[in-house]
């Protein structure tokens, strides 16, 4: 693959490029709060705390990540935020198996 005269390796380049926004988010928390407040209508003071505690970027999907996401989905279902129970594991796509949903 050629890009500006340099041969790139997709397996190492793609994760780096996908993580570029992480750098912007980390360097511009006030802008992130402003954007999220405009999009969601949430109070900027609350979002400031959320943004300060947030970690952005791409990380491997581990069994713990799936379990954590399932716990959150279960909370959303139990409080009526989503209408149907979601099985997060079925939505995970791995190189060996496509998603079943």
C-alpha positions in Angstrom: 0.0 0.0 0.0 1.4 3.4 -0.9 0.7 6.6 0.8 2.7 9.8 0.3 5.6 7.7 -1.0 5.8 5.5 2.1 4.9 1.8 2.1 2.4 1.2 4.9 1.4 -2.0 6.6 -2.4 -2.0 7.2 -2.2 -4.3 10.2 -0.2 -1.7 12.1 -1.4 1.5 10.4 -5.1 1.0 10.8 -5.2 0.8 14.6 -2.9 3.9 14.8 -5.1 5.9 12.5 -8.3 4.8 14.3 -6.8 6.0 17.6 -6.0 9.5 16.2 -9.3 10.9 17.5 -8.3 9.7 21.0 -5.4 12.2 20.9 -7.8 15.0 19.9 -10.4 14.0 22.6 -7.6 14.0 25.2 -6.3 17.4 24.1 -9.7 19.1 23.7 -11.9 18.0 26.6 -13.9 21.3 26.6 -14.7 20.9 22.9 -15.8 17.3 23.5 -18.1 18.5 26.3 -19.6 21.2 24.0 -20.2 18.8 21.1 -21.7 16.1 23.4 -23.9 18.7 25.1 -25.2 19.9 21.7 -25.8 16.4 20.4 -27.4 14.9 23.5 -28.9 17.9 25.3 -27.2 16.8 28.5 -26.0 19.3 31.1 -22.4 20.4 30.2 -21.4 20.2 33.9 -22.3 16.5 34.0 -20.6 15.9 30.7 -17.4 17.5 32.0 -17.2 14.8 34.6 -18.0 12.1 32.1 -15.4 13.3 29.7 -12.8 13.6 32.4 -13.4 9.9 33.4 -13.6 8.6 29.8 -11.0 6.7 27.9 -11.1 6.9 24.1 -9.4 4.6 21.6 -9.4 1.1 20.2 -8.7 -1.8 22.4 -9.1 -5.6 22.0 -12.5 -7.0 22.7 -11.9 -9.4 25.6 -14.3 -11.6 27.5 -14.2 -8.9 30.3 -15.2 -6.2 27.8 -18.1 -8.3 26.6 -19.2 -9.0 30.2 -19.0 -5.3 31.1 -21.0 -4.3 28.0 -23.6 -7.0 28.8 -24.0 -5.7 32.3 -24.6 -2.2 30.9 -27.1 -3.5 28.3 -28.9 -5.4 31.1 -29.2 -2.2 33.1 -30.5 -0.3 30.1 -33.1 -3.1 29.5 -34.1 -3.2 33.2 -34.8 0.5 33.4 -36.7 0.5 30.1 -34.2 2.4 28.1 -34.1 -0.3 25.4 -37.1 -2.4 24.6 -35.5 -5.8 24.1 -32.8 -7.7 26.0 -29.6 -7.7 24.0 -27.1 -10.6 23.9 -23.8 -8.7 23.5 -21.8 -11.9 22.8 -23.9 -12.5 19.7 -23.1 -9.1 18.3 -19.3 -9.5 18.6 -17.6 -10.1 15.3 -14.4 -12.0 15.3 -12.2 -12.9 12.3 -13.3 -16.5 12.6 -17.0 -15.9 13.0 -19.4 -13.3 11.6 -22.0 -11.7 13.8 -25.2 -13.7 14.2 -27.6 -10.7 14.6 
